[in-house]
Amino acid sequence: LLLVLIVLLVTFPVLLLPLVVTVLLVNSPVLLLLLVLIVAASTCGDCTAGKFSLAQSSSCTDCTAGHFSGAVASTCGDCSAGTFSGAVASSCGNCAAGTWSLLVTFPVLLLLLVLTVVLVTFPVLLLPLVVTALLASSL
C-alpha cells in the first residue's frame, strides 16, 4: 500500500498529497513523527537571546556567565569591565557601588588556570627558571 501511495504521489502529487497525508497521519504515529521531523528539518529556527549558534548547527548553545547575546546571534559578546551577567543572558548589568568585575575571557582564564597549576605543582622545577630570569633582567 505504501509503495502504491508513493508511486501515485510522484505521478500525481497535487491531487493525492492531501489524501496521502491524511492516510499516513491516521494510520501510523511513526509516519506522523517522520512527517513532523521532515517539516522541522526544512526550516531553521532562531536562537533566543542569551543563546547562539554557528552556521549549520542543529541547536543553540547557551552563553556562559560573563557573556551575552541578542536573539539570532552567531556568537556571545563579553561583558565589559564593571559589568556582569549570569548564564544565558541577553545583556550585562552594571556592578553596584562597592563591587567590581574584571574583563576575563576564556583564553585568559585558561592561561591563569594553567599557570596556577604549574606554580603549585612544580615549584622546584620553576625555581631555576625564575632565578635565571631575574639574573638575566638585572644584567
C-alpha positions in Angstrom: 0.0 0.0 0.0 2.8 2.4 0.9 4.6 1.7 -2.4 1.4 2.4 -4.4 0.9 5.6 -2.5 4.5 6.7 -3.2 4.1 5.9 -6.9 0.8 7.8 -7.1 2.2 10.7 -5.2 5.2 11.0 -7.6 2.8 10.8 -10.6 0.0 13.0 -9.3 1.4 15.0 -6.4 -1.1 17.8 -6.4 -4.2 15.6 -6.4 -3.0 12.9 -4.0 -0.9 14.8 -1.4 -3.9 15.6 0.9 -5.1 12.0 0.7 -1.7 10.5 1.4 -1.0 12.8 4.3 -4.4 12.0 5.8 -3.9 8.2 5.4 -0.4 8.3 6.9 -1.4 10.5 9.8 -4.4 8.5 10.8 -2.8 5.1 10.4 0.7 5.5 11.7 2.1 7.5 14.6 5.6 6.6 13.4 4.9 8.1 10.0 3.3 11.2 11.7 6.6 11.7 13.6 8.6 11.2 10.5 6.5 13.9 8.7 6.9 16.3 11.6 10.7 15.7 11.5 10.8 16.3 7.8 8.9 19.6 8.1 11.1 20.6 11.1 14.2 19.9 9.1 13.0 22.0 6.2 13.2 25.2 8.3 15.7 26.9 10.6 14.7 28.1 14.0 16.1 31.3 15.6 18.2 31.2 18.7 16.6 33.3 21.5 18.5 36.0 23.4 21.3 34.5 25.6 22.0 31.7 23.2 24.0 31.4 19.9 24.7 29.0 17.1 27.3 28.7 14.4 26.5 28.0 10.8 25.0 24.6 10.1 24.3 24.0 13.8 21.5 21.6 14.9 20.8 23.5 18.1 21.5 26.7 20.1 24.2 26.9 22.8 23.8 28.9 26.0 26.1 31.9 26.5 28.2 31.3 29.6 28.3 33.7 32.6 30.1 36.9 31.8 28.8 36.8 28.2 25.6 37.9 26.5 23.8 37.8 23.1 20.7 39.2 21.5 18.3 37.0 19.5 19.6 35.2 16.4 23.2 35.5 17.4 26.2 33.7 16.0 28.5 34.5 19.0 28.2 35.7 22.6 29.8 39.0 23.4 32.0 39.6 26.5 30.7 41.7 29.3 33.0 44.7 29.7 34.9 45.6 32.9 32.5 46.8 35.6 29.6 44.8 34.2 28.4 41.2 34.8 25.9 38.6 33.6 24.8 35.1 34.6 24.5 32.3 32.1 22.0 32.7 29.2 22.0 36.5 29.4 20.6 38.9 26.9 22.7 41.8 28.4 25.2 42.7 31.0 24.3 44.6 34.2 26.4 47.2 35.9 28.2 46.3 39.1 26.7 48.0 42.2 28.6 50.6 44.2 31.3 48.8 46.3 31.6 45.9 43.8 33.7 45.2 40.8 34.2 42.9 37.8 37.2 42.2 35.5 37.0 41.5 31.9 38.4 38.0 31.8 37.9 36.0 28.6 38.1 32.2 28.4 41.6 32.0 27.0 42.9 34.4 29.7 41.1 32.3 32.3 42.6 29.1 30.9 46.1 30.6 30.9 45.7 31.7 34.5 44.5 28.2 35.5 47.4 26.5 33.8 49.9 28.9 35.4 48.4 28.3 38.8 48.6 24.5 38.4 52.2 24.7 37.2 53.2 27.0 40.0 51.5 24.9 42.7 52.6 21.5 41.2 56.1 22.2 40.0 57.7 24.9 42.2 61.1 23.1 42.4 61.3 22.9 38.6 60.4 26.6 38.1 62.8 27.9 40.7 65.8 27.7 38.4 63.8 29.4 35.6 62.8 32.2 37.9 66.3 32.7 39.2 67.7 32.7 35.6 65.1 35.2 34.5 65.9 37.5 37.5 69.6 37.3 36.9 69.2 38.0 33.1 67.0 41.0 33.8 69.5 42.5 36.2 72.3 42.3 33.6 
